[in-house]
């Protein structure tokens, strides 16, 4: 069993007015086989958590730790983290002009596995994943994220999740901007990933909608850069009914 | 990355363009060069002139002044299809000057005056030649400056490819004339793959016949200083040119490309697309894209674009598009110029998929050049270009060669 362990994580970003602390001591443990939903209002630091775990240079970790099976993740470079088994599905995937999806996927797979995938099985696998996500086959020859619709970008992220098959997946608002059909397709992909067993999911979302299709084991409410409350799936239902208002009031009072 | 700077003046804004065009006596801009074959008619440049202001004259080894041009330490190799005539001919050959070119600057005029022979390539009328004709000039010594003159004649309705391949060590000036007869189709590549100590000043001029099409490709990787001027005009309506360029400047290199499309016939088309990468201290690229649409050139269409990717600190890219329009009755005209730094978000995205930093950079640079390389459309050349980009990335940024 693998464990992703976040302890007292403090993260700040540079602003015009100097460093601004966004995460103020986050504690979170995700074990393989578990799906955790992180919910919270805009600006609560959810995405910062995701990018900090992935190692985006914009975010400076000023305190605390992140360990993957007792190995210090914060000591690793961005690509080392990915090769260690972490994956971040981004809210705004980046265009890479002139680089085809097929070249990108093959290069990433080779990097993750340490060897090039066998051509025949690889092509079959790519086609199968794309078919499952209702992606046209011509996707492979398009440039990475260039001219993709919002929904296509998210499917492409989930295709990478399935093909690279990490131990822990962090999904940063993968549901945002998706219509109901695309949401189902994407959720099915995440569920296929989880169903293999031994995989952990950290699902970051603003809305409860996607939790109807992906059943979380734990729900954490993020407010003001730390976990304000946690519970099971029933917590999401309460948020659906009540919204985040009472947390922001509590945050303001503290 | 910096934003594109498009100024489309297509059909939608035709009225505005027409209104902006002066119809009275206008002072002719520097886009109406007064050429001369006589070197003495061209003053020794001081560096303040519009056409010289980007070029480091000190590094020209006196080429712009009076350096002798009698160096002959070079070899020429020709690989041509039997249908193509390629060889050295005397200065009295009618090919000389057949493009109508008149030297536009002192170095070009000096090269013209100095050469008593020229290298002539003729693709006969209606010949369709698949095999590229390759002329390889290899310099053996940069000490003594030399001069050359090349004329490529694509006779009417012929179709072929000609590659001019420069390598080795040299101080070299030359004029290259490219003449397309009516309906001819020619792909012409000029590859500046010089050693680090080379200085090369070349003036290329194409004359495009009625309904003829030229794909003119410049590839510049090597040399201490390369000043590459290419111009074209049209001898009849319906002519087309695609000017494609790819350059990669390393520390200390000055690579300058100056393009001039003279739309002097109606219903002609031009498309200029140059891309460059820069890395290392003192790497400097200059791109000047001049387009002139003369009053007679109704119904033309033109677009020019220059994109630069700055990979490291200490490099500088100058990019100056100029569009001069004397008639508003055109189909379309526009330009774009961008110079951007390496995109950290692209790197992060690729690296977050496990791709190591050097490999990620390589992917981004390959991707940046990919569309230009694809447009060149000659497989063996494409492979060589990709290999050259690869070599640039591995030697100077210290990235290991990809396996």
Interface residues (C-beta under 8 A of the other chain):
Chain A: X54 X55 X56 X57 X77 X78 X79 X81 X82 X83 X87 X88 X90 X93 X94 X95 X96 X97 X98 X99 X103 X104 X107 X108 X111 X112 X143 X160 X164
Chain B: X343 X344 X345 X346 X348 X349 X350 X351 X352 X353 X354 X355 X356 X357 X359 X360 X363 X364 X366 X367 X368 X369 X370 X371
